[in-house]
Amino acid sequence: MNAPEKVTQIKAALALITTAVTSLLGWTGVAVLILVVCMALDYITGTLAAKAHGEWTSAIARGGLWHKA
């Protein structure tokens, strides 16, 4: 399987998940998906920044996740 086919499959899976959640929850589902994506991006960028500065620890990461939840 080459890279463009894999990207197409990932896009199709994301579209399927988005459609399923939206059809079940309506506009609330869209808001929940946006919230989840924003939280994931925040976690990823925070983790990368902490690792770049050599300050990443699992205890701090857990605390940040609890704070977000």
PDB file of N, CA, C and O in Angstrom:
ATOM      1  N   MET A   1       0.854  -1.173   0.000  1.00  0.00           N
ATOM      2  CA  MET A   1       0.000   0.000   0.000  1.00  0.00           C
ATOM      3  C   MET A   1       0.899   1.236   0.000  1.00  0.00           C
ATOM      4  O   MET A   1       1.809   1.352   0.821  1.00  0.00           O
ATOM      5  N   ASN A   2       0.638   2.149  -0.922  1.00  0.00           N
ATOM      6  CA  ASN A   2       1.470   3.354  -0.968  1.00  0.00           C
ATOM      7  C   ASN A   2       0.859   4.470  -0.122  1.00  0.00           C
ATOM      8  O   ASN A   2      -0.274   4.366   0.349  1.00  0.00           O
ATOM      9  N   ALA A   3       1.624   5.524   0.057  1.00  0.00           N
ATOM     10  CA  ALA A   3       1.240   6.611   0.972  1.00  0.00           C
ATOM     11  C   ALA A   3      -0.065   7.302   0.578  1.00  0.00           C
ATOM     12  O   ALA A   3      -0.896   7.541   1.454  1.00  0.00           O
ATOM     13  N   PRO A   4      -0.290   7.638  -0.713  1.00  0.00           N
ATOM     14  CA  PRO A   4      -1.563   8.303  -1.042  1.00  0.00           C
ATOM     15  C   PRO A   4      -2.793   7.457  -0.715  1.00  0.00           C
ATOM     16  O   PRO A   4      -3.824   7.994  -0.310  1.00  0.00           O
ATOM     17  N   GLU A   5      -2.689   6.147  -0.888  1.00  0.00           N
ATOM     18  CA  GLU A   5      -3.822   5.273  -0.549  1.00  0.00           C
ATOM     19  C   GLU A   5      -4.064   5.260   0.967  1.00  0.00           C
ATOM     20  O   GLU A   5      -5.211   5.261   1.416  1.00  0.00           O
ATOM     21  N   LYS A   6      -2.998   5.250   1.736  1.00  0.00           N
ATOM     22  CA  LYS A   6      -3.111   5.250   3.195  1.00  0.00           C
ATOM     23  C   LYS A   6      -3.751   6.553   3.678  1.00  0.00           C
ATOM     24  O   LYS A   6      -4.606   6.540   4.563  1.00  0.00           O
ATOM     25  N   VAL A   7      -3.332   7.679   3.088  1.00  0.00           N
ATOM     26  CA  VAL A   7      -3.911   8.974   3.451  1.00  0.00           C
ATOM     27  C   VAL A   7      -5.394   8.994   3.116  1.00  0.00           C
ATOM     28  O   VAL A   7      -6.202   9.501   3.893  1.00  0.00           O
ATOM     29  N   THR A   8      -5.755   8.445   1.962  1.00  0.00           N
ATOM     30  CA  THR A   8      -7.162   8.388   1.566  1.00  0.00           C
ATOM     31  C   THR A   8      -7.967   7.539   2.544  1.00  0.00           C
ATOM     32  O   THR A   8      -9.098   7.894   2.874  1.00  0.00           O
ATOM     33  N   GLN A   9      -7.415   6.442   3.007  1.00  0.00           N
ATOM     34  CA  GLN A   9      -8.104   5.596   3.976  1.00  0.00           C
ATOM     35  C   GLN A   9      -8.270   6.309   5.317  1.00  0.00           C
ATOM     36  O   GLN A   9      -9.313   6.184   5.959  1.00  0.00           O
ATOM     37  N   ILE A  10      -7.261   7.050   5.738  1.00  0.00           N
ATOM     38  CA  ILE A  10      -7.360   7.802   6.997  1.00  0.00           C
ATOM     39  C   ILE A  10      -8.431   8.873   6.881  1.00  0.00           C
ATOM     40  O   ILE A  10      -9.233   9.052   7.798  1.00  0.00           O
ATOM     41  N   LYS A  11      -8.451   9.592   5.754  1.00  0.00           N
ATOM     42  CA  LYS A  11      -9.479  10.611   5.530  1.00  0.00           C
ATOM     43  C   LYS A  11     -10.880   9.996   5.554  1.00  0.00           C
ATOM     44  O   LYS A  11     -11.801  10.558   6.145  1.00  0.00           O
ATOM     45  N   ALA A  12     -11.032   8.843   4.909  1.00  0.00           N
ATOM     46  CA  ALA A  12     -12.332   8.176   4.878  1.00  0.00           C
ATOM     47  C   ALA A  12     -12.766   7.759   6.282  1.00  0.00           C
ATOM     48  O   ALA A  12     -13.940   7.883   6.628  1.00  0.00           O
ATOM     49  N   ALA A  13     -11.832   7.268   7.087  1.00  0.00           N
ATOM     50  CA  ALA A  13     -12.161   6.861   8.455  1.00  0.00           C
ATOM     51  C   ALA A  13     -12.580   8.065   9.290  1.00  0.00           C
ATOM     52  O   ALA A  13     -13.548   7.988  10.047  1.00  0.00           O
ATOM     53  N   LEU A  14     -11.856   9.182   9.158  1.00  0.00           N
ATOM     54  CA  LEU A  14     -12.216  10.393   9.894  1.00  0.00           C
ATOM     55  C   LEU A  14     -13.580  10.915   9.455  1.00  0.00           C
ATOM     56  O   LEU A  14     -14.373  11.358  10.285  1.00  0.00           O
ATOM     57  N   ALA A  15     -13.854  10.865   8.150  1.00  0.00           N
ATOM     58  CA  ALA A  15     -15.152  11.306   7.648  1.00  0.00           C
ATOM     59  C   ALA A  15     -16.269  10.412   8.182  1.00  0.00           C
ATOM     60  O   ALA A  15     -17.347  10.902   8.517  1.00  0.00           O
ATOM     61  N   LEU A  16     -16.018   9.114   8.262  1.00  0.00           N
ATOM     62  CA  LEU A  16     -17.010   8.182   8.786  1.00  0.00           C
ATOM     63  C   LEU A  16     -17.304   8.458  10.256  1.00  0.00           C
ATOM     64  O   LEU A  16     -18.465   8.483  10.663  1.00  0.00           O
ATOM     65  N   ILE A  17     -16.268   8.664  11.048  1.00  0.00           N
ATOM     66  CA  ILE A  17     -16.447   8.948  12.478  1.00  0.00           C
ATOM     67  C   ILE A  17     -17.194  10.259  12.672  1.00  0.00           C
ATOM     68  O   ILE A  17     -18.125  10.341  13.474  1.00  0.00           O
ATOM     69  N   THR A  18     -16.777  11.294  11.924  1.00  0.00           N
ATOM     70  CA  THR A  18     -17.436  12.597  12.031  1.00  0.00           C
ATOM     71  C   THR A  18     -18.905  12.501  11.652  1.00  0.00           C
ATOM     72  O   THR A  18     -19.760  13.066  12.334  1.00  0.00           O
ATOM     73  N   THR A  19     -19.201  11.797  10.582  1.00  0.00           N
ATOM     74  CA  THR A  19     -20.582  11.645  10.137  1.00  0.00           C
ATOM     75  C   THR A  19     -21.409  10.878  11.155  1.00  0.00           C
ATOM     76  O   THR A  19     -22.550  11.247  11.433  1.00  0.00           O
ATOM     77  N   ALA A  20     -20.849   9.822  11.710  1.00  0.00           N
ATOM     78  CA  ALA A  20     -21.588   9.019  12.688  1.00  0.00           C
ATOM     79  C   ALA A  20     -21.904   9.825  13.945  1.00  0.00           C
ATOM     80  O   ALA A  20     -23.037   9.805  14.428  1.00  0.00           O
ATOM     81  N   VAL A  21     -20.913  10.531  14.474  1.00  0.00           N
ATOM     82  CA  VAL A  21     -21.134  11.316  15.690  1.00  0.00           C
ATOM     83  C   VAL A  21     -22.133  12.440  15.429  1.00  0.00           C
ATOM     84  O   VAL A  21     -23.017  12.697  16.247  1.00  0.00           O
ATOM     85  N   THR A  22     -21.987  13.106  14.289  1.00  0.00           N
ATOM     86  CA  THR A  22     -22.889  14.207  13.959  1.00  0.00           C
ATOM     87  C   THR A  22     -24.319  13.710  13.759  1.00  0.00           C
ATOM     88  O   THR A  22     -25.268  14.373  14.177  1.00  0.00           O
ATOM     89  N   SER A  23     -24.477  12.567  13.132  1.00  0.00           N
ATOM     90  CA  SER A  23     -25.831  12.060  12.911  1.00  0.00           C
ATOM     91  C   SER A  23     -26.484  11.622  14.217  1.00  0.00           C
ATOM     92  O   SER A  23     -27.702  11.723  14.366  1.00  0.00           O
ATOM     93  N   LEU A  24     -25.693  11.142  15.152  1.00  0.00           N
ATOM     94  CA  LEU A  24     -26.248  10.727  16.438  1.00  0.00           C
ATOM     95  C   LEU A  24     -26.535  11.900  17.368  1.00  0.00           C
ATOM     96  O   LEU A  24     -27.532  11.886  18.090  1.00  0.00           O
ATOM     97  N   LEU A  25     -25.680  12.906  17.360  1.00  0.00           N
ATOM     98  CA  LEU A  25     -25.787  13.991  18.328  1.00  0.00           C
ATOM     99  C   LEU A  25     -26.146  15.343  17.726  1.00  0.00           C
ATOM    100  O   LEU A  25     -26.359  16.300  18.471  1.00  0.00           O
ATOM    101  N   GLY A  26     -26.220  15.452  16.420  1.00  0.00           N
ATOM    102  CA  GLY A  26     -26.541  16.729  15.795  1.00  0.00           C
ATOM    103  C   GLY A  26     -25.430  17.735  15.998  1.00  0.00           C
ATOM    104  O   GLY A  26     -24.252  17.378  15.985  1.00  0.00           O
ATOM    105  N   TRP A  27     -25.802  19.010  16.190  1.00  0.00           N
ATOM    106  CA  TRP A  27     -24.808  20.067  16.362  1.00  0.00           C
ATOM    107  C   TRP A  27     -23.984  19.883  17.631  1.00  0.00           C
ATOM    108  O   TRP A  27     -22.842  20.337  17.700  1.00  0.00           O
ATOM    109  N   THR A  28     -24.541  19.239  18.610  1.00  0.00           N
ATOM    110  CA  THR A  28     -23.767  18.953  19.818  1.00  0.00           C
ATOM    111  C   THR A  28     -22.585  18.045  19.478  1.00  0.00           C
ATOM    112  O   THR A  28     -21.496  18.194  20.032  1.00  0.00           O
ATOM    113  N   GLY A  29     -22.812  17.118  18.576  1.00  0.00           N
ATOM    114  CA  GLY A  29     -21.739  16.224  18.142  1.00  0.00           C
ATOM    115  C   GLY A  29     -20.607  16.973  17.472  1.00  0.00           C
ATOM    116  O   GLY A  29     -19.436  16.655  17.678  1.00  0.00           O
ATOM    117  N   VAL A  30     -20.957  17.973  16.665  1.00  0.00           N
ATOM    118  CA  VAL A  30     -19.932  18.785  16.011  1.00  0.00           C
ATOM    119  C   VAL A  30     -19.115  19.527  17.063  1.00  0.00           C
ATOM    120  O   VAL A  30     -17.888  19.579  16.979  1.00  0.00           O
ATOM    121  N   ALA A  31     -19.795  20.101  18.053  1.00  0.00           N
ATOM    122  CA  ALA A  31     -19.095  20.823  19.115  1.00  0.00           C
ATOM    123  C   ALA A  31     -18.176  19.892  19.899  1.00  0.00           C
ATOM    124  O   ALA A  31     -17.057  20.272  20.244  1.00  0.00           O
ATOM    125  N   VAL A  32     -18.640  18.675  20.184  1.00  0.00           N
ATOM    126  CA  VAL A  32     -17.827  17.705  20.916  1.00  0.00           C
ATOM    127  C   VAL A  32     -16.597  17.325  20.092  1.00  0.00           C
ATOM    128  O   VAL A  32     -15.493  17.235  20.631  1.00  0.00           O
ATOM    129  N   LEU A  33     -16.781  17.102  18.795  1.00  0.00           N
ATOM    130  CA  LEU A  33     -15.637  16.764  17.947  1.00  0.00           C
ATOM    131  C   LEU A  33     -14.617  17.892  17.906  1.00  0.00           C
ATOM    132  O   LEU A  33     -13.414  17.641  17.970  1.00  0.00           O
ATOM    133  N   ILE A  34     -15.083  19.127  17.801  1.00  0.00           N
ATOM    134  CA  ILE A  34     -14.169  20.269  17.790  1.00  0.00           C
ATOM    135  C   ILE A  34     -13.415  20.350  19.112  1.00  0.00           C
ATOM    136  O   ILE A  34     -12.211  20.606  19.127  1.00  0.00           O
ATOM    137  N   LEU A  35     -14.120  20.131  20.223  1.00  0.00           N
ATOM    138  CA  LEU A  35     -13.482  20.158  21.538  1.00  0.00           C
ATOM    139  C   LEU A  35     -12.412  19.077  21.654  1.00  0.00           C
ATOM    140  O   LEU A  35     -11.311  19.346  22.136  1.00  0.00           O
ATOM    141  N   VAL A  36     -12.720  17.874  21.223  1.00  0.00           N
ATOM    142  CA  VAL A  36     -11.765  16.765  21.307  1.00  0.00           C
ATOM    143  C   VAL A  36     -10.529  17.051  20.449  1.00  0.00           C
ATOM    144  O   VAL A  36      -9.403  16.804  20.880  1.00  0.00           O
ATOM    145  N   VAL A  37     -10.739  17.568  19.246  1.00  0.00           N
ATOM    146  CA  VAL A  37      -9.607  17.879  18.367  1.00  0.00           C
ATOM    147  C   VAL A  37      -8.734  18.967  18.987  1.00  0.00           C
ATOM    148  O   VAL A  37      -7.507  18.863  18.975  1.00  0.00           O
ATOM    149  N   CYS A  38      -9.366  20.012  19.530  1.00  0.00           N
ATOM    150  CA  CYS A  38      -8.592  21.089  20.154  1.00  0.00           C
ATOM    151  C   CYS A  38      -7.815  20.590  21.370  1.00  0.00           C
ATOM    152  O   CYS A  38      -6.669  20.989  21.576  1.00  0.00           O
ATOM    153  N   MET A  39      -8.426  19.725  22.172  1.00  0.00           N
ATOM    154  CA  MET A  39      -7.723  19.180  23.338  1.00  0.00           C
ATOM    155  C   MET A  39      -6.544  18.311  22.910  1.00  0.00           C
ATOM    156  O   MET A  39      -5.477  18.353  23.522  1.00  0.00           O
ATOM    157  N   ALA A  40      -6.744  17.522  21.850  1.00  0.00           N
ATOM    158  CA  ALA A  40      -5.658  16.671  21.361  1.00  0.00           C
ATOM    159  C   ALA A  40      -4.498  17.520  20.841  1.00  0.00           C
ATOM    160  O   ALA A  40      -3.336  17.230  21.123  1.00  0.00           O
ATOM    161  N   LEU A  41      -4.818  18.568  20.083  1.00  0.00           N
ATOM    162  CA  LEU A  41      -3.762  19.456  19.582  1.00  0.00           C
ATOM    163  C   LEU A  41      -3.028  20.142  20.727  1.00  0.00           C
ATOM    164  O   LEU A  41      -1.808  20.294  20.679  1.00  0.00           O
ATOM    165  N   ASP A  42      -3.763  20.558  21.755  1.00  0.00           N
ATOM    166  CA  ASP A  42      -3.146  21.198  22.910  1.00  0.00           C
ATOM    167  C   ASP A  42      -2.206  20.231  23.629  1.00  0.00           C
ATOM    168  O   ASP A  42      -1.104  20.612  24.024  1.00  0.00           O
ATOM    169  N   TYR A  43      -2.638  18.997  23.796  1.00  0.00           N
ATOM    170  CA  TYR A  43      -1.807  17.993  24.462  1.00  0.00           C
ATOM    171  C   TYR A  43      -0.539  17.699  23.647  1.00  0.00           C
ATOM    172  O   TYR A  43       0.560  17.619  24.195  1.00  0.00           O
ATOM    173  N   ILE A  44      -0.712  17.544  22.347  1.00  0.00           N
ATOM    174  CA  ILE A  44       0.430  17.217  21.480  1.00  0.00           C
ATOM    175  C   ILE A  44       1.447  18.353  21.472  1.00  0.00           C
ATOM    176  O   ILE A  44       2.646  18.119  21.629  1.00  0.00           O
ATOM    177  N   THR A  45       0.972  19.578  21.290  1.00  0.00           N
ATOM    178  CA  THR A  45       1.907  20.706  21.253  1.00  0.00           C
ATOM    179  C   THR A  45       2.559  20.934  22.615  1.00  0.00           C
ATOM    180  O   THR A  45       3.737  21.286  22.678  1.00  0.00           O
ATOM    181  N   GLY A  46       1.824  20.742  23.697  1.00  0.00           N
ATOM    182  CA  GLY A  46       2.407  20.873  25.031  1.00  0.00           C
ATOM    183  C   GLY A  46       3.458  19.821  25.300  1.00  0.00           C
ATOM    184  O   GLY A  46       4.499  20.111  25.889  1.00  0.00           O
ATOM    185  N   THR A  47       3.192  18.597  24.869  1.00  0.00           N
ATOM    186  CA  THR A  47       4.153  17.511  25.046  1.00  0.00           C
ATOM    187  C   THR A  47       5.426  17.781  24.246  1.00  0.00           C
ATOM    188  O   THR A  47       6.534  17.584  24.745  1.00  0.00           O
ATOM    189  N   LEU A  48       5.259  18.232  23.002  1.00  0.00           N
ATOM    190  CA  LEU A  48       6.430  18.524  22.175  1.00  0.00           C
ATOM    191  C   LEU A  48       7.250  19.671  22.760  1.00  0.00           C
ATOM    192  O   LEU A  48       8.480  19.623  22.760  1.00  0.00           O
ATOM    193  N   ALA A  49       6.570  20.696  23.256  1.00  0.00           N
ATOM    194  CA  ALA A  49       7.293  21.825  23.853  1.00  0.00           C
ATOM    195  C   ALA A  49       8.044  21.399  25.110  1.00  0.00           C
ATOM    196  O   ALA A  49       9.189  21.801  25.315  1.00  0.00           O
ATOM    197  N   ALA A  50       7.403  20.585  25.955  1.00  0.00           N
ATOM    198  CA  ALA A  50       8.065  20.126  27.182  1.00  0.00           C
ATOM    199  C   ALA A  50       9.262  19.237  26.863  1.00  0.00           C
ATOM    200  O   ALA A  50      10.306  19.350  27.504  1.00  0.00           O
ATOM    201  N   LYS A  51       9.118  18.362  25.886  1.00  0.00           N
ATOM    202  CA  LYS A  51      10.238  17.495  25.516  1.00  0.00           C
ATOM    203  C   LYS A  51      11.381  18.303  24.917  1.00  0.00           C
ATOM    204  O   LYS A  51      12.551  17.984  25.132  1.00  0.00           O
ATOM    205  N   ALA A  52      11.044  19.350  24.165  1.00  0.00           N
ATOM    206  CA  ALA A  52      12.086  20.191  23.562  1.00  0.00           C
ATOM    207  C   ALA A  52      12.914  20.896  24.631  1.00  0.00           C
ATOM    208  O   ALA A  52      14.110  21.125  24.449  1.00  0.00           O
ATOM    209  N   HIS A  53      12.272  21.239  25.745  1.00  0.00           N
ATOM    210  CA  HIS A  53      12.983  21.906  26.838  1.00  0.00           C
ATOM    211  C   HIS A  53      13.521  20.916  27.875  1.00  0.00           C
ATOM    212  O   HIS A  53      14.151  21.323  28.851  1.00  0.00           O
ATOM    213  N   GLY A  54      13.277  19.630  27.670  1.00  0.00           N
ATOM    214  CA  GLY A  54      13.756  18.606  28.588  1.00  0.00           C
ATOM    215  C   GLY A  54      13.023  18.598  29.925  1.00  0.00           C
ATOM    216  O   GLY A  54      13.589  18.181  30.935  1.00  0.00           O
ATOM    217  N   GLU A  55      11.774  19.052  29.946  1.00  0.00           N
ATOM    218  CA  GLU A  55      11.012  19.169  31.187  1.00  0.00           C
ATOM    219  C   GLU A  55       9.809  18.231  31.255  1.00  0.00           C
ATOM    220  O   GLU A  55       8.964  18.382  32.137  1.00  0.00           O
ATOM    221  N   TRP A  56       9.717  17.271  30.346  1.00  0.00           N
ATOM    222  CA  TRP A  56       8.542  16.406  30.319  1.00  0.00           C
ATOM    223  C   TRP A  56       8.633  15.349  31.413  1.00  0.00           C
ATOM    224  O   TRP A  56       9.635  14.641  31.520  1.00  0.00           O
ATOM    225  N   THR A  57       7.575  15.246  32.229  1.00  0.00           N
ATOM    226  CA  THR A  57       7.458  14.167  33.207  1.00  0.00           C
ATOM    227  C   THR A  57       6.031  13.649  33.163  1.00  0.00           C
ATOM    228  O   THR A  57       5.100  14.397  32.864  1.00  0.00           O
ATOM    229  N   SER A  58       5.861  12.379  33.459  1.00  0.00           N
ATOM    230  CA  SER A  58       4.527  11.797  33.406  1.00  0.00           C
ATOM    231  C   SER A  58       3.618  12.390  34.477  1.00  0.00           C
ATOM    232  O   SER A  58       2.411  12.500  34.259  1.00  0.00           O
ATOM    233  N   ALA A  59       4.162  12.772  35.621  1.00  0.00           N
ATOM    234  CA  ALA A  59       3.329  13.361  36.681  1.00  0.00           C
ATOM    235  C   ALA A  59       2.745  14.698  36.236  1.00  0.00           C
ATOM    236  O   ALA A  59       1.568  14.972  36.471  1.00  0.00           O
ATOM    237  N   ILE A  60       3.551  15.518  35.605  1.00  0.00           N
ATOM    238  CA  ILE A  60       3.054  16.807  35.113  1.00  0.00           C
ATOM    239  C   ILE A  60       2.059  16.584  33.973  1.00  0.00           C
ATOM    240  O   ILE A  60       1.048  17.281  33.887  1.00  0.00           O
ATOM    241  N   ALA A  61       2.338  15.623  33.105  1.00  0.00           N
ATOM    242  CA  ALA A  61       1.421  15.327  31.998  1.00  0.00           C
ATOM    243  C   ALA A  61       0.063  14.873  32.535  1.00  0.00           C
ATOM    244  O   ALA A  61      -0.981  15.312  32.051  1.00  0.00           O
ATOM    245  N   ARG A  62       0.083  13.988  33.538  1.00  0.00           N
ATOM    246  CA  ARG A  62      -1.182  13.538  34.149  1.00  0.00           C
ATOM    247  C   ARG A  62      -1.935  14.707  34.757  1.00  0.00           C
ATOM    248  O   ARG A  62      -3.151  14.814  34.596  1.00  0.00           O
ATOM    249  N   GLY A  63      -1.222  15.590  35.458  1.00  0.00           N
ATOM    250  CA  GLY A  63      -1.854  16.757  36.048  1.00  0.00           C
ATOM    251  C   GLY A  63      -2.492  17.649  35.003  1.00  0.00           C
ATOM    252  O   GLY A  63      -3.586  18.173  35.214  1.00  0.00           O
ATOM    253  N   GLY A  64      -1.821  17.826  33.883  1.00  0.00           N
ATOM    254  CA  GLY A  64      -2.386  18.628  32.797  1.00  0.00           C
ATOM    255  C   GLY A  64      -3.629  18.000  32.203  1.00  0.00           C
ATOM    256  O   GLY A  64      -4.594  18.699  31.893  1.00  0.00           O
ATOM    257  N   LEU A  65      -3.613  16.680  32.040  1.00  0.00           N
ATOM    258  CA  LEU A  65      -4.788  15.992  31.506  1.00  0.00           C
ATOM    259  C   LEU A  65      -5.970  16.089  32.471  1.00  0.00           C
ATOM    260  O   LEU A  65      -7.104  16.302  32.042  1.00  0.00           O
ATOM    261  N   TRP A  66      -5.711  15.935  33.769  1.00  0.00           N
ATOM    262  CA  TRP A  66      -6.803  16.078  34.755  1.00  0.00           C
ATOM    263  C   TRP A  66      -7.351  17.487  34.739  1.00  0.00           C
ATOM    264  O   TRP A  66      -8.557  17.692  34.873  1.00  0.00           O
ATOM    265  N   HIS A  67      -6.473  18.458  34.574  1.00  0.00           N
ATOM    266  CA  HIS A  67      -6.913  19.865  34.529  1.00  0.00           C
ATOM    267  C   HIS A  67      -7.817  20.101  33.319  1.00  0.00           C
ATOM    268  O   HIS A  67      -8.829  20.793  33.423  1.00  0.00           O
ATOM    269  N   LYS A  68      -7.452  19.526  32.174  1.00  0.00           N
ATOM    270  CA  LYS A  68      -8.270  19.692  30.975  1.00  0.00           C
ATOM    271  C   LYS A  68      -9.627  18.996  31.121  1.00  0.00           C
ATOM    272  O   LYS A  68     -10.656  19.507  30.680  1.00  0.00           O
ATOM    273  N   ALA A  69      -9.599  17.827  31.746  1.00  0.00           N
ATOM    274  CA  ALA A  69     -10.862  17.073  31.884  1.00  0.00           C
ATOM    275  C   ALA A  69     -11.797  17.788  32.828  1.00  0.00           C
ATOM    276  O   ALA A  69     -12.907  17.315  33.074  1.00  0.00           O
TER     277      ALA A  69
END
